């Protein structure tokens, strides 16, 4: 199945490793280091023009920044798995 993570971006749900709140994650050292490494490797993709609220980590290591809140994305994921 698929979920929409941004107005023009759809991903396969079975490829998602996790959906995380951007503000909360930026407060941890591990998340900061992970982002820094992912950015250096060109794996961080901004999915829109609005301020990102969450990020989605994919199995292939790609990190999508999404304007949608974790709560919205989680609800969409639950709907898909019903």
C-alpha positions as CSV (number, residue, x, y, z in Angstrom):
1,X,0.0,0.0,0.0
2,X,0.9,3.6,-0.3
3,X,0.6,6.8,1.8
4,X,0.9,10.5,0.9
5,X,3.7,12.1,2.9
6,X,3.4,15.5,1.0
7,X,1.1,17.1,-1.5
8,X,3.1,15.6,-4.4
9,X,4.9,12.6,-2.7
10,X,3.6,9.1,-2.2
11,X,5.7,6.3,-0.7
12,X,5.2,2.6,-0.2
13,X,4.3,1.8,3.4
14,X,6.4,-1.4,3.4
15,X,9.5,0.8,2.7
16,X,9.0,3.0,5.8
17,X,11.3,2.4,8.7
18,X,9.9,5.1,10.9
19,X,8.0,8.4,11.1
20,X,9.4,11.0,13.6
21,X,8.6,14.4,14.9
22,X,11.3,16.8,13.6
23,X,11.3,19.2,16.7
24,X,11.6,16.3,19.2
25,X,14.3,14.5,17.2
26,X,16.4,17.6,16.8
27,X,16.9,17.7,20.6
28,X,18.8,14.4,20.6
29,X,22.5,14.0,19.8
30,X,21.9,10.8,17.9
31,X,19.3,12.3,15.6
32,X,21.4,15.4,14.9
33,X,24.4,13.1,13.9
34,X,22.1,11.0,11.8
35,X,20.7,14.0,10.0
36,X,24.2,15.5,9.5
37,X,25.4,12.2,7.9
38,X,22.3,11.8,5.8
39,X,22.7,15.4,4.5
40,X,26.3,14.9,3.6
41,X,25.4,11.8,1.7
42,X,22.6,13.5,-0.2
43,X,19.9,11.3,1.3
44,X,17.7,14.1,2.8
45,X,14.8,15.2,0.5
46,X,12.5,18.1,1.2
47,X,9.0,17.2,0.0
48,X,7.5,20.7,-0.1
49,X,8.0,24.4,0.4
50,X,6.4,24.7,3.8
51,X,8.3,24.3,7.1
52,X,8.8,20.5,7.8
53,X,7.1,19.0,10.9
54,X,8.2,15.4,10.5
55,X,10.6,13.2,8.8
56,X,10.2,9.7,7.3
57,X,13.1,7.3,7.2
58,X,13.0,4.7,4.4
59,X,14.6,1.3,4.2
60,X,17.0,2.5,1.5
61,X,18.3,5.3,3.9
62,X,16.4,8.1,2.2
63,X,15.0,10.7,4.7
64,X,12.0,12.7,3.6
65,X,11.1,15.9,5.3
66,X,7.4,16.4,5.4
67,X,5.1,19.3,6.1
68,X,2.6,16.9,7.7
69,X,2.7,16.3,11.5
70,X,3.5,12.8,12.8
71,X,-0.1,12.4,14.0
72,X,-1.5,12.9,10.5
73,X,1.0,10.5,8.9
74,X,0.5,7.9,11.6
75,X,-3.3,8.1,11.1
76,X,-2.8,7.5,7.4
77,X,-0.6,4.6,8.0
78,X,-3.1,3.0,10.4
79,X,-5.8,3.5,7.8
80,X,-3.7,1.7,5.2
81,X,-3.1,-1.3,7.5
82,X,-6.8,-1.8,8.5
